Amino acid sequence: ATPVPGAPLTASPQQIELRNQVGQAARTVTLASAGEASSIAWQAAASVDWLQLSASEGQTPAALTIELAPKGLSAGAHSATVTLTSPQAPDRPVGIRVDARIDDGYRQFLPLVGR
């Protein structure tokens, strides 16, 4: 991923796709420092409650897992953003675009779980 000019933090990839199917509901993003510092602090926040993050803060280098939590989410396409910030450059956030697809089949089988 190309870092934002002046941003000490990079994320790769900067766009991910998630689906409510086995093996496709989570992706890992690699966080690194782009500047001369070998390790910088970061914070992460999702723009929606249907995404779960493996951590909300840490130090680079790091791996951040973004997971789809589709409970209550309607079938179809959905988009969100995970925003990464660093105290070393608070005015240079890095965004990770998340595109999610919820299939109808997932919802059809939910009543069977309670039986």
C-alpha positions as CSV (number, residue, x, y, z in Angstrom):
1,A,0.0,0.0,0.0
2,T,1.2,3.5,-0.8
3,P,1.5,5.5,2.4
4,V,-0.1,8.9,2.7
5,P,2.6,11.5,2.2
6,G,4.0,12.3,5.7
7,A,2.2,9.4,7.3
8,P,4.4,7.2,9.5
9,L,1.8,4.3,9.4
10,T,1.0,2.0,6.5
11,A,-1.6,-0.7,6.2
12,S,-1.5,-3.5,3.6
13,P,-3.9,-4.2,2.0
14,Q,-6.0,-1.0,2.3
15,Q,-9.2,-2.7,0.9
16,I,-10.6,-6.0,1.9
17,E,-13.7,-8.0,1.1
18,L,-15.6,-10.1,3.7
19,R,-18.4,-12.6,3.3
20,N,-20.5,-14.5,5.8
21,Q,-19.1,-17.8,4.7
22,V,-16.6,-20.2,6.3
23,G,-13.1,-18.9,5.6
24,Q,-14.2,-15.6,4.2
25,A,-15.4,-13.7,7.3
26,A,-12.1,-12.4,8.5
27,R,-8.9,-10.9,6.9
28,T,-5.6,-9.8,8.4
29,V,-4.0,-6.5,7.6
30,T,-0.3,-5.8,8.1
31,L,0.6,-2.6,9.9
32,A,4.0,-1.1,9.6
33,S,5.9,2.2,10.1
34,A,6.7,4.0,6.9
35,G,9.1,6.6,8.3
36,E,12.5,6.1,9.9
37,A,11.0,4.9,13.2
38,S,11.1,1.1,13.5
39,S,8.1,1.0,15.7
40,I,5.2,3.5,16.2
41,A,2.0,3.4,18.3
42,W,-1.3,3.1,16.5
43,Q,-5.0,3.0,17.3
44,A,-7.8,1.4,15.2
45,A,-11.5,2.1,15.1
46,A,-14.3,0.6,12.9
47,S,-17.0,2.9,11.6
48,V,-19.7,0.2,12.2
49,D,-20.6,-2.3,15.0
50,W,-20.7,-5.3,12.6
51,L,-16.9,-5.3,12.4
52,Q,-14.8,-6.7,15.1
53,L,-11.1,-5.8,15.4
54,S,-8.5,-8.1,17.0
55,A,-7.0,-5.0,18.8
56,S,-7.8,-1.4,19.2
57,E,-4.2,-0.2,19.7
58,G,-0.7,-1.5,19.5
59,Q,2.8,-0.9,18.2
60,T,4.1,-1.6,14.7
61,P,4.9,-4.0,13.2
62,A,1.6,-5.7,13.8
63,A,-1.1,-7.8,12.3
64,L,-4.7,-6.6,12.7
65,T,-7.5,-9.0,12.1
66,I,-10.8,-7.5,10.9
67,E,-13.8,-9.9,11.3
68,L,-17.4,-9.7,10.1
69,A,-20.0,-10.0,12.9
70,P,-23.2,-10.1,10.7
71,K,-25.8,-10.6,13.5
72,G,-28.7,-8.4,12.6
73,L,-27.2,-7.3,9.3
74,S,-29.5,-7.5,6.3
75,A,-28.7,-9.5,3.2
76,G,-26.8,-7.7,0.5
77,A,-23.7,-5.5,0.1
78,H,-22.4,-3.3,2.9
79,S,-19.4,-1.0,3.2
80,A,-17.4,0.4,6.2
81,T,-14.0,1.8,7.1
82,V,-11.4,0.9,9.7
83,T,-9.5,4.1,10.6
84,L,-5.9,3.8,11.9
85,T,-4.3,6.8,13.6
86,S,-1.0,7.4,15.2
87,P,0.0,9.9,17.9
88,Q,3.1,10.6,15.8
89,A,0.9,12.0,13.1
90,P,-2.6,12.6,14.4
91,D,-3.6,14.5,11.2
92,R,-2.6,11.7,8.9
93,P,-5.1,8.8,9.4
94,V,-5.0,5.7,7.3
95,G,-8.2,4.1,6.1
96,I,-9.0,0.5,5.3
97,R,-12.1,0.1,3.2
98,V,-14.2,-3.0,4.1
99,D,-16.7,-4.4,1.6
100,A,-19.0,-7.0,3.0
101,R,-21.5,-9.3,1.4
102,I,-24.2,-11.0,3.4
103,D,-25.8,-14.0,1.7
104,D,-29.4,-15.0,2.3
105,G,-28.5,-18.6,2.9
106,Y,-26.8,-17.6,6.1
107,R,-30.1,-16.3,7.6
108,Q,-32.2,-19.3,6.4
109,F,-30.3,-21.8,8.6
110,L,-30.3,-19.7,11.8
111,P,-33.6,-21.1,13.1
112,L,-32.3,-24.6,12.9
113,V,-29.5,-23.9,15.4
114,G,-32.0,-23.5,18.3
115,R,-33.7,-26.8,17.7
